[in-house]
Amino acid sequence: MNARVKKIAVVTGAGSGIGRSVALTLAAAGWSVAVAGRRVEPLEDTARAARAAGSDADVLCVRADVSDPDDVAALFAAVREHYGRLDLLFNNAGTFGPAGVPLEDITYEAWRSVVDVNLTGAFLCAQAAFRVMKAQDPQGGRIINNGSISAHVPRPNSIAYTATKHAMTGLTKSLSLDGRPYRIACGQIDIGNAATEMTERMQTGILQANGQLAVEPVMDAADVARTVLHMAELPLGANVQFATVMASAMPYIGRG
């Protein structure tokens, strides 16, 4: 990337885990990054880490709940005001929901909470980014959605999370098609067992399809971030439509 022309990214769920790792990797590569999340303090920690790694890191912290249309509108308005344009949205914010709850015991509120963040939140952010990218000059940009191994195969007792991640694939395909006339590319990264707060259970034992508990291998979140950076820095004439990045020995191939 030309260091004199910084590209602009929005990363949701950037206060921890994969979102933080991607934000730091983009900043280290010369991107200006707006980091978004529900709590300001973790976002400021991400910004401090980016600046500690590179004194010229340009990080904007915006508190936003992606399931709230007003918060999403305010997030992208802040990005337009601060940076003037948008080159990348990493649609990362997500929640697994209640762990280990059988399907018949999931409450409506729990189901709705997962759908609101994982699916509606991804749509709202993609829609807002699409509007900016379509209207700006030069036109275009890229949206990368965080899917999951669960966009392909479920875990036991994960119906809400799995349903939203399957839906993410449809969202990605529609965005790719609808963005084609406006140089808006959209791809999806399906991530398996990155070492984050969300996957701590993997290292102590997690329920398998055969009813047993097993420890699963994990990988460094930085391995995911490098893949996102590669997808982000392709010219808009090229696109990684779907990529799967996973701990090599995790039970995905042959799951169940």
Phi and psi in degrees as GROMACS dihedral restraints (atoms count N, CA, C in turn):
[ dihedral_restraints ]
;  ai    aj    ak    al  type     phi  dphi    fc
    3     4     5     6     1   -68.1    20    10
    4     5     6     7     1   117.1    20    10
    6     7     8     9     1   -64.2    20    10
    7     8     9    10     1   -20.3    20    10
    9    10    11    12     1   -81.4    20    10
   10    11    12    13     1   -13.9    20    10
   12    13    14    15     1  -123.2    20    10
   13    14    15    16     1    95.6    20    10
   15    16    17    18     1   -76.3    20    10
   16    17    18    19     1   134.2    20    10
   18    19    20    21     1   -91.1    20    10
   19    20    21    22     1   157.2    20    10
   21    22    23    24     1  -113.5    20    10
   22    23    24    25     1   129.7    20    10
   24    25    26    27     1  -126.2    20    10
   25    26    27    28     1   149.2    20    10
   27    28    29    30     1  -112.9    20    10
   28    29    30    31     1   130.2    20    10
   30    31    32    33     1  -122.3    20    10
   31    32    33    34     1   118.8    20    10
   33    34    35    36     1   -91.6    20    10
   34    35    36    37     1   157.0    20    10
   36    37    38    39     1    61.0    20    10
   37    38    39    40     1    39.9    20    10
   39    40    41    42     1   -93.0    20    10
   40    41    42    43     1     5.7    20    10
   42    43    44    45     1   -83.0    20    10
   43    44    45    46     1    -8.5    20    10
   45    46    47    48     1  -163.5    20    10
   46    47    48    49     1   172.7    20    10
   48    49    50    51     1    55.8    20    10
   49    50    51    52     1  -136.8    20    10
   51    52    53    54     1   -64.0    20    10
   52    53    54    55     1   -40.0    20    10
   54    55    56    57     1   -59.3    20    10
   55    56    57    58     1   -45.8    20    10
   57    58    59    60     1   -63.5    20    10
   58    59    60    61     1   -44.3    20    10
   60    61    62    63     1   -60.9    20    10
   61    62    63    64     1   -42.1    20    10
   63    64    65    66     1   -66.8    20    10
   64    65    66    67     1   -42.6    20    10
   66    67    68    69     1   -60.3    20    10
   67    68    69    70     1   -43.3    20    10
   69    70    71    72     1   -65.7    20    10
   70    71    72    73     1   -39.9    20    10
   72    73    74    75     1   -67.2    20    10
   73    74    75    76     1   -41.8    20    10
   75    76    77    78     1   -63.9    20    10
   76    77    78    79     1   -45.0    20    10
   78    79    80    81     1   -61.3    20    10
   79    80    81    82     1   -41.2    20    10
   81    82    83    84     1   -65.2    20    10
   82    83    84    85     1   -26.7    20    10
   84    85    86    87     1   -87.4    20    10
   85    86    87    88     1     2.8    20    10
   87    88    89    90     1   101.6    20    10
   88    89    90    91     1     6.3    20    10
   90    91    92    93     1   -81.6    20    10
   91    92    93    94     1   149.4    20    10
   93    94    95    96     1   -87.7    20    10
   94    95    96    97     1   135.3    20    10
   96    97    98    99     1  -130.6    20    10
   97    98    99   100     1   125.6    20    10
   99   100   101   102     1   -94.3    20    10
  100   101   102   103     1   119.0    20    10
  102   103   104   105     1  -102.6    20    10
  103   104   105   106     1   132.5    20    10
  105   106   107   108     1  -126.5    20    10
  106   107   108   109     1   146.8    20    10
  108   109   110   111     1  -176.3    20    10
  109   110   111   112     1   173.8    20    10
  111   112   113   114     1   -73.5    20    10
  112   113   114   115     1   -26.7    20    10
  114   115   116   117     1  -121.8    20    10
  115   116   117   118     1   134.6    20    10
  117   118   119   120     1   -71.0    20    10
  118   119   120   121     1   -39.2    20    10
  120   121   122   123     1   -58.4    20    10
  121   122   123   124     1   -47.9    20    10
  123   124   125   126     1   -63.1    20    10
  124   125   126   127     1   -33.4    20    10
  126   127   128   129     1   -64.2    20    10
  127   128   129   130     1   -41.2    20    10
  129   130   131   132     1   -65.8    20    10
  130   131   132   133     1   -33.3    20    10
  132   133   134   135     1   -63.2    20    10
  133   134   135   136     1   -41.7    20    10
  135   136   137   138     1   -61.0    20    10
  136   137   138   139     1   -45.5    20    10
  138   139   140   141     1   -62.1    20    10
  139   140   141   142     1   -42.6    20    10
  141   142   143   144     1   -63.3    20    10
  142   143   144   145     1   -40.3    20    10
  144   145   146   147     1   -64.0    20    10
  145   146   147   148     1   -39.3    20    10
  147   148   149   150     1   -65.0    20    10
  148   149   150   151     1   -43.0    20    10
  150   151   152   153     1   -70.7    20    10
  151   152   153   154     1   -31.6    20    10
  153   154   155   156     1   -67.0    20    10
  154   155   156   157     1   -32.4    20    10
  156   157   158   159     1   -80.5    20    10
  157   158   159   160     1   -24.2    20    10
  159   160   161   162     1  -158.4    20    10
  160   161   162   163     1   117.5    20    10
  162   163   164   165     1   -63.8    20    10
  163   164   165   166     1   -19.7    20    10
  165   166   167   168     1   -96.4    20    10
  166   167   168   169     1    10.0    20    10
  168   169   170   171     1   -63.1    20    10
  169   170   171   172     1   129.8    20    10
  171   172   173   174     1  -108.3    20    10
  172   173   174   175     1   101.2    20    10
  174   175   176   177     1  -124.0    20    10
  175   176   177   178     1   125.5    20    10
  177   178   179   180     1  -108.2    20    10
  178   179   180   181     1   123.7    20    10
  180   181   182   183     1   -96.4    20    10
  181   182   183   184     1   127.2    20    10
  183   184   185   186     1  -133.0    20    10
  184   185   186   187     1   117.2    20    10
  186   187   188   189     1   -72.5    20    10
  187   188   189   190     1   125.7    20    10
  189   190   191   192     1  -156.7    20    10
  190   191   192   193     1   133.8    20    10
  192   193   194   195     1   -96.2    20    10
  193   194   195   196     1   113.5    20    10
  195   196   197   198     1   -66.2    20    10
  196   197   198   199     1   -16.5    20    10
  198   199   200   201     1   -83.9    20    10
  199   200   201   202     1    -2.8    20    10
  201   202   203   204     1  -104.8    20    10
  202   203   204   205     1   113.6    20    10
  204   205   206   207     1   -57.2    20    10
  205   206   207   208     1   -36.2    20    10
  207   208   209   210     1   -67.7    20    10
  208   209   210   211     1   -40.3    20    10
  210   211   212   213     1   -62.9    20    10
  211   212   213   214     1   -42.0    20    10
  213   214   215   216     1   -65.0    20    10
  214   215   216   217     1   -43.1    20    10
  216   217   218   219     1   -60.7    20    10
  217   218   219   220     1   -41.8    20    10
  219   220   221   222     1   -67.2    20    10
  220   221   222   223     1   -37.5    20    10
  222   223   224   225     1   -58.9    20    10
  223   224   225   226     1   -50.9    20    10
  225   226   227   228     1   -75.0    20    10
  226   227   228   229     1   -27.6    20    10
  228   229   230   231     1   -64.9    20    10
  229   230   231   232     1   -40.8    20    10
  231   232   233   234     1   -64.6    20    10
  232   233   234   235     1   -38.3    20    10
  234   235   236   237     1   -66.0    20    10
  235   236   237   238     1   -44.4    20    10
  237   238   239   240     1   -61.7    20    10
  238   239   240   241     1   -43.0    20    10
  240   241   242   243     1   -67.1    20    10
  241   242   243   244     1   -40.7    20    10
  243   244   245   246     1   -79.2    20    10
  244   245   246   247     1   -41.2    20    10
  246   247   248   249     1  -110.3    20    10
  247   248   249   250     1   -27.1    20    10
  249   250   251   252     1    90.8    20    10
  250   251   252   253     1   -14.8    20    10
  252   253   254   255     1  -162.3    20    10
  253   254   255   256     1   178.9    20    10
  255   256   257   258     1  -145.3    20    10
  256   257   258   259     1   128.4    20    10
  258   259   260   261     1  -107.0    20    10
  259   260   261   262     1   -23.9    20    10
  261   262   263   264     1  -150.0    20    10
  262   263   264   265     1   135.3    20    10
  264   265   266   267     1  -116.0    20    10
  265   266   267   268     1   122.9    20    10
  267   268   269   270     1  -100.9    20    10
  268   269   270   271     1   104.0    20    10
  270   271   272   273     1   -82.6    20    10
  271   272   273   274     1    88.2    20    10
  273   274   275   276     1  -113.8    20    10
  274   275   276   277     1   -25.6    20    10
  276   277   278   279     1   -57.0    20    10
  277   278   279   280     1   135.3    20    10
  279   280   281   282     1  -167.2    20    10
  280   281   282   283     1   163.8    20    10
  282   283   284   285     1  -141.7    20    10
  283   284   285   286     1   145.8    20    10
  285   286   287   288     1   -83.1    20    10
  286   287   288   289     1   -27.7    20    10
  288   289   290   291     1    89.0    20    10
  289   290   291   292     1  -171.6    20    10
  291   292   293   294     1   -63.3    20    10
  292   293   294   295     1   129.8    20    10
  294   295   296   297     1   -84.8    20    10
  295   296   297   298     1   136.7    20    10
  297   298   299   300     1    72.0    20    10
  298   299   300   301     1    16.9    20    10
  300   301   302   303     1   -90.4    20    10
  301   302   303   304     1   124.0    20    10
  303   304   305   306     1   -60.0    20    10
  304   305   306   307     1   151.5    20    10
  306   307   308   309     1   -51.4    20    10
  307   308   309   310     1   -43.2    20    10
  309   310   311   312     1   -71.4    20    10
  310   311   312   313     1   -13.0    20    10
  312   313   314   315     1  -103.7    20    10
  313   314   315   316     1    -0.9    20    10
  315   316   317   318     1   -71.0    20    10
  316   317   318   319     1   128.8    20    10
  318   319   320   321     1   -79.9    20    10
  319   320   321   322     1   158.7    20    10
  321   322   323   324     1   -57.7    20    10
  322   323   324   325     1   -41.3    20    10
  324   325   326   327     1   -63.2    20    10
  325   326   327   328     1   -39.9    20    10
  327   328   329   330     1   -66.4    20    10
  328   329   330   331     1   -44.8    20    10
  330   331   332   333     1   -58.0    20    10
  331   332   333   334     1   -49.4    20    10
  333   334   335   336     1   -63.4    20    10
  334   335   336   337     1   -37.2    20    10
  336   337   338   339     1   -61.5    20    10
  337   338   339   340     1   -43.4    20    10
  339   340   341   342     1   -67.4    20    10
  340   341   342   343     1   -44.1    20    10
  342   343   344   345     1   -63.8    20    10
  343   344   345   346     1   -41.3    20    10
  345   346   347   348     1   -62.3    20    10
  346   347   348   349     1   -41.3    20    10
  348   349   350   351     1   -80.1    20    10
  349   350   351   352     1   -54.4    20    10
  351   352   353   354     1   -71.8    20    10
  352   353   354   355     1   -36.9    20    10
  354   355   356   357     1  -106.2    20    10
  355   356   357   358     1   -57.4    20    10
  357   358   359   360     1   -62.8    20    10
  358   359   360   361     1   -41.5    20    10
  360   361   362   363     1   -61.3    20    10
  361   362   363   364     1   -42.7    20    10
  363   364   365   366     1   -63.5    20    10
  364   365   366   367     1   -41.4    20    10
  366   367   368   369     1   -62.7    20    10
  367   368   369   370     1   -48.3    20    10
  369   370   371   372     1   -59.3    20    10
  370   371   372   373     1   -43.3    20    10
  372   373   374   375     1   -68.5    20    10
  373   374   375   376     1   -41.1    20    10
  375   376   377   378     1   -63.9    20    10
  376   377   378   379     1   -41.2    20    10
  378   379   380   381     1   -62.2    20    10
  379   380   381   382     1   -44.7    20    10
  381   382   383   384     1   -65.3    20    10
  382   383   384   385     1   -42.1    20    10
  384   385   386   387     1   -64.2    20    10
  385   386   387   388     1   -40.7    20    10
  387   388   389   390     1   -58.5    20    10
  388   389   390   391     1   -44.4    20    10
  390   391   392   393     1   -61.2    20    10
  391   392   393   394     1   -43.3    20    10
  393   394   395   396     1   -64.5    20    10
  394   395   396   397     1   -48.2    20    10
  396   397   398   399     1   -65.3    20    10
  397   398   399   400     1   -36.2    20    10
  399   400   401   402     1   -69.2    20    10
  400   401   402   403     1   -36.0    20    10
  402   403   404   405     1   -86.4    20    10
  403   404   405   406     1   -20.9    20    10
  405   406   407   408     1   -79.7    20    10
  406   407   408   409     1   166.0    20    10
  408   409   410   411     1  -131.2    20    10
  409   410   411   412     1   117.7    20    10
  411   412   413   414     1   -69.8    20    10
  412   413   414   415     1   147.0    20    10
  414   415   416   417     1   -73.8    20    10
  415   416   417   418     1   148.8    20    10
  417   418   419   420     1   115.9    20    10
  418   419   420   421     1   175.4    20    10
  420   421   422   423     1   166.2    20    10
  421   422   423   424     1  -169.5    20    10
  423   424   425   426     1  -137.0    20    10
  424   425   426   427     1   140.4    20    10
  426   427   428   429     1  -118.9    20    10
  427   428   429   430     1   127.2    20    10
  429   430   431   432     1  -117.3    20    10
  430   431   432   433     1   119.1    20    10
  432   433   434   435     1   -95.4    20    10
  433   434   435   436     1   137.6    20    10
  435   436   437   438     1   -84.7    20    10
  436   437   438   439     1   104.3    20    10
  438   439   440   441     1   -86.7    20    10
  439   440   441   442     1  -128.7    20    10
  441   442   443   444     1   177.6    20    10
  442   443   444   445     1   160.6    20    10
  444   445   446   447     1   -54.3    20    10
  445   446   447   448     1   -30.4    20    10
  447   448   449   450     1   -72.0    20    10
  448   449   450   451     1    -4.7    20    10
  450   451   452   453     1   -74.4    20    10
  451   452   453   454     1   -10.4    20    10
  453   454   455   456     1  -113.9    20    10
  454   455   456   457     1   -49.2    20    10
  456   457   458   459     1  -139.1    20    10
  457   458   459   460     1   141.6    20    10
  459   460   461   462     1   -86.4    20    10
  460   461   462   463     1   162.8    20    10
  462   463   464   465     1   -97.6    20    10
  463   464   465   466     1   161.4    20    10
  465   466   467   468     1   -59.7    20    10
  466   467   468   469     1   144.3    20    10
  468   469   470   471     1    57.1    20    10
  469   470   471   472     1    46.4    20    10
  471   472   473   474     1  -136.3    20    10
  472   473   474   475     1    32.7    20    10
  474   475   476   477     1   -62.2    20    10
  475   476   477   478     1   -39.6    20    10
  477   478   479   480     1   -67.9    20    10
  478   479   480   481     1   -48.4    20    10
  480   481   482   483     1   -61.5    20    10
  481   482   483   484     1   -47.3    20    10
  483   484   485   486     1   -62.7    20    10
  484   485   486   487     1   -42.0    20    10
  486   487   488   489     1   -61.9    20    10
  487   488   489   490     1   -42.1    20    10
  489   490   491   492     1   -69.5    20    10
  490   491   492   493     1   -34.0    20    10
  492   493   494   495     1   -75.9    20    10
  493   494   495   496     1   -32.3    20    10
  495   496   497   498     1   -64.2    20    10
  496   497   498   499     1   -40.8    20    10
  498   499   500   501     1   -64.5    20    10
  499   500   501   502     1   -32.3    20    10
  501   502   503   504     1   -58.6    20    10
  502   503   504   505     1   -35.6    20    10
  504   505   506   507     1   -63.4    20    10
  505   506   507   508     1   -41.9    20    10
  507   508   509   510     1   -64.4    20    10
  508   509   510   511     1   -39.2    20    10
  510   511   512   513     1   -60.7    20    10
  511   512   513   514     1   -44.5    20    10
  513   514   515   516     1   -61.0    20    10
  514   515   516   517     1   -45.5    20    10
  516   517   518   519     1   -64.8    20    10
  517   518   519   520     1   -42.4    20    10
  519   520   521   522     1   -65.8    20    10
  520   521   522   523     1   -41.3    20    10
  522   523   524   525     1   -61.2    20    10
  523   524   525   526     1   -41.3    20    10
  525   526   527   528     1   -60.7    20    10
  526   527   528   529     1   -43.5    20    10
  528   529   530   531     1   -70.2    20    10
  529   530   531   532     1   -47.8    20    10
  531   532   533   534     1   -71.0    20    10
  532   533   534   535     1   -25.1    20    10
  534   535   536   537     1   -84.4    20    10
  535   536   537   538     1   -12.8    20    10
  537   538   539   540     1   -55.0    20    10
  538   539   540   541     1   -43.7    20    10
  540   541   542   543     1   -69.9    20    10
  541   542   543   544     1   -12.8    20    10
  543   544   545   546     1  -116.7    20    10
  544   545   546   547     1    15.9    20    10
  546   547   548   549     1    59.3    20    10
  547   548   549   550     1    36.6    20    10
  549   550   551   552     1  -106.9    20    10
  550   551   552   553     1   110.0    20    10
  552   553   554   555     1   -94.6    20    10
  553   554   555   556     1   145.5    20    10
  555   556   557   558     1  -136.9    20    10
  556   557   558   559     1   131.4    20    10
  558   559   560   561     1  -133.6    20    10
  559   560   561   562     1   173.1    20    10
  561   562   563   564     1  -135.2    20    10
  562   563   564   565     1   134.6    20    10
  564   565   566   567     1  -110.6    20    10
  565   566   567   568     1   120.6    20    10
  567   568   569   570     1  -100.3    20    10
  568   569   570   571     1   116.2    20    10
  570   571   572   573     1  -109.8    20    10
  571   572   573   574     1   134.4    20    10
  573   574   575   576     1  -124.3    20    10
  574   575   576   577     1   117.0    20    10
  576   577   578   579     1    59.6    20    10
  577   578   579   580     1    49.1    20    10
  579   580   581   582     1   -78.3    20    10
  580   581   582   583     1   142.3    20    10
  582   583   584   585     1   -75.7    20    10
  583   584   585   586     1    98.5    20    10
  585   586   587   588     1  -139.4    20    10
  586   587   588   589     1   178.0    20    10
  588   589   590   591     1   -58.5    20    10
  589   590   591   592     1   -32.8    20    10
  591   592   593   594     1   -69.9    20    10
  592   593   594   595     1   -23.0    20    10
  594   595   596   597     1  -111.7    20    10
  595   596   597   598     1    17.9    20    10
  597   598   599   600     1   -59.0    20    10
  598   599   600   601     1   -31.8    20    10
  600   601   602   603     1   -63.3    20    10
  601   602   603   604     1   -26.3    20    10
  603   604   605   606     1   -59.2    20    10
  604   605   606   607     1   -32.2    20    10
  606   607   608   609     1   -89.9    20    10
  607   608   609   610     1    -4.1    20    10
  609   610   611   612     1  -115.9    20    10
  610   611   612   613     1   -14.1    20    10
  612   613   614   615     1   126.2    20    10
  613   614   615   616     1   124.2    20    10
  615   616   617   618     1  -133.4    20    10
  616   617   618   619     1   147.8    20    10
  618   619   620   621     1   -62.6    20    10
  619   620   621   622     1   132.8    20    10
  621   622   623   624     1  -104.5    20    10
  622   623   624   625     1   169.6    20    10
  624   625   626   627     1   -64.1    20    10
  625   626   627   628     1   -23.5    20    10
  627   628   629   630     1   -86.5    20    10
  628   629   630   631     1     5.7    20    10
  630   631   632   633     1    89.2    20    10
  631   632   633   634     1    -4.5    20    10
  633   634   635   636     1   -93.2    20    10
  634   635   636   637     1   159.7    20    10
  636   637   638   639     1   -94.1    20    10
  637   638   639   640     1   141.3    20    10
  639   640   641   642     1  -147.9    20    10
  640   641   642   643     1   143.8    20    10
  642   643   644   645     1   -76.8    20    10
  643   644   645   646     1   134.3    20    10
  645   646   647   648     1  -114.2    20    10
  646   647   648   649     1   145.4    20    10
  648   649   650   651     1   -64.9    20    10
  649   650   651   652     1   150.9    20    10
  651   652   653   654     1  -128.1    20    10
  652   653   654   655     1   164.0    20    10
  654   655   656   657     1  -122.2    20    10
  655   656   657   658     1   167.0    20    10
  657   658   659   660     1   -74.0    20    10
  658   659   660   661     1   136.8    20    10
  660   661   662   663     1   -60.2    20    10
  661   662   663   664     1   -24.8    20    10
  663   664   665   666     1   -62.8    20    10
  664   665   666   667     1   -27.6    20    10
  666   667   668   669     1   -67.2    20    10
  667   668   669   670     1   -34.8    20    10
  669   670   671   672     1   -68.6    20    10
  670   671   672   673     1   -45.2    20    10
  672   673   674   675     1   -60.5    20    10
  673   674   675   676     1   -38.6    20    10
  675   676   677   678     1   -63.7    20    10
  676   677   678   679     1   -35.1    20    10
  678   679   680   681     1   -69.4    20    10
  679   680   681   682     1   -42.3    20    10
  681   682   683   684     1   -60.2    20    10
  682   683   684   685     1   -42.9    20    10
  684   685   686   687     1   -60.1    20    10
  685   686   687   688     1   -43.0    20    10
  687   688   689   690     1   -60.2    20    10
  688   689   690   691     1   -45.7    20    10
  690   691   692   693     1   -62.2    20    10
  691   692   693   694     1   -40.3    20    10
  693   694   695   696     1   -68.2    20    10
  694   695   696   697     1   -33.7    20    10
  696   697   698   699     1   -93.6    20    10
  697   698   699   700     1     3.3    20    10
  699   700   701   702     1   -66.1    20    10
  700   701   702   703     1   148.2    20    10
  702   703   704   705     1   -63.0    20    10
  703   704   705   706     1   153.9    20    10
  705   706   707   708     1   -65.6    20    10
  706   707   708   709     1   -12.3    20    10
  708   709   710   711     1   -78.1    20    10
  709   710   711   712     1    -5.2    20    10
  711   712   713   714     1  -128.9    20    10
  712   713   714   715     1   150.7    20    10
  714   715   716   717     1  -150.1    20    10
  715   716   717   718     1   135.5    20    10
  717   718   719   720     1   -87.3    20    10
  718   719   720   721     1   105.9    20    10
  720   721   722   723     1   -70.2    20    10
  721   722   723   724     1   -48.6    20    10
  723   724   725   726     1  -140.1    20    10
  724   725   726   727     1   135.9    20    10
  726   727   728   729     1  -134.4    20    10
  727   728   729   730     1   140.9    20    10
  729   730   731   732     1  -116.5    20    10
  730   731   732   733     1   124.1    20    10
  732   733   734   735     1  -125.8    20    10
  733   734   735   736     1   123.2    20    10
  735   736   737   738     1  -150.0    20    10
  736   737   738   739     1   159.2    20    10
  738   739   740   741     1   -61.7    20    10
  739   740   741   742     1   127.8    20    10
  741   742   743   744     1   -56.2    20    10
  742   743   744   745     1   -36.6    20    10
  744   745   746   747     1  -101.6    20    10
  745   746   747   748     1    11.3    20    10
  747   748   749   750     1   -69.2    20    10
  748   749   750   751     1   153.2    20    10
  750   751   752   753     1   -79.2    20    10
  751   752   753   754     1    79.8    20    10
  753   754   755   756     1  -112.8    20    10
  754   755   756   757     1   -62.0    20    10
  756   757   758   759     1   -65.4    20    10
  757   758   759   760     1   114.4    20    10
  759   760   761   762     1    90.0    20    10
  760   761   762   763     1     8.8    20    10
  762   763   764   765     1   -59.2    20    10
  763   764   765   766     1   131.6    20    10
